[in-house]
Amino acid sequence: MPKQLNNEKKLQLLNNVAIVLMEPKYPENIGAAARCAMNMGISQLIIVRQEEPDREKMLKMATHKAAHLIDGLQHFHELEQALAPFSHVVGTTARQGRKRRIENSPRFIFEGLLPLLLDNQAALLFGPEHRGLTNEDLKYCQMTVTIPTADFSSLNLAQAVAILCYELYWTMMYSEKTTTFTPKLASNFELEGMYEHVEEMLNRIGFLNTNDSTYWMRNIRHFLGRVGLRAKEARIIRGFCHQFLWYDEQLKKEK
């Protein structure tokens, strides 16, 4: 049944959203992103970066109003680790190509994201300033979003964060669409374990023995990502992959 929430409850749902910055080059952009997130009610900020960024440079752009986001900043060295708790990841990209999915506008994407937020953690993933997210980064995403622009599609990192945070806030507070909330889904950690088993099984049967196996595996990820698997369902898929691999090993021993 559709569930109606008052404004206070809607704002609380934003606690289930995190901004994840992949290899941000400039500490000032991290600070500005923190300020944008705070303005729109998002309180989780995560960075994936080898080195610790300069705290004073971050604080200068965050200002004292968003200093608590810098103090609570979560720092990871690997993207997979950073995204492990999240059931849904939205990747930002302006790049097009055969190996990229059709992108959607922020408002359209966020109307689909809202039903997930009652019982699930979601991440908005942004790439580094000089290149954006790679296909390898995007494999962890269930959705991708592109900010519409005229001709020049490149935006400053903090500008992109500001636009998406605003669009999420606007959709959360003012969208008139009735929302039927989605139950708890498998986390990225659970999904990655499942994908490892799926890929191993498909390699074993020769399905991925092509010159473009990464492309096919990415499409499988996107398909299963759209399904919205729960943790139990991810375990079932892992279970039959594991059983197939075990059975295949037994056949080899008998030969």
Buried (B, 14 or more C-beta within 10 A) or exposed (E): EEEEBEEEEBBBBBEBBBBBBBBBBBBBBBBBBBBBBBBBBBBBBBBBBEEEBBBEBBBEBBEEEBBEBBEEBEBBEEBEEBBBEBBBBBBBBBBEEEEBBEBBEBBEBBBBBBBBBBEBBBBBBBBBBEEBBBBEBBBBBBBBBBBEEEEEBEBEBBBBBBBBBBBBBBBBEEBEEEBEBBEEBBBBBBBBBBBEBBBBBBEBEEBBEEEEBBEBBBEBBBEBBEEBBBBEBBBEBBEEBBEBEEEEEEEEEEE
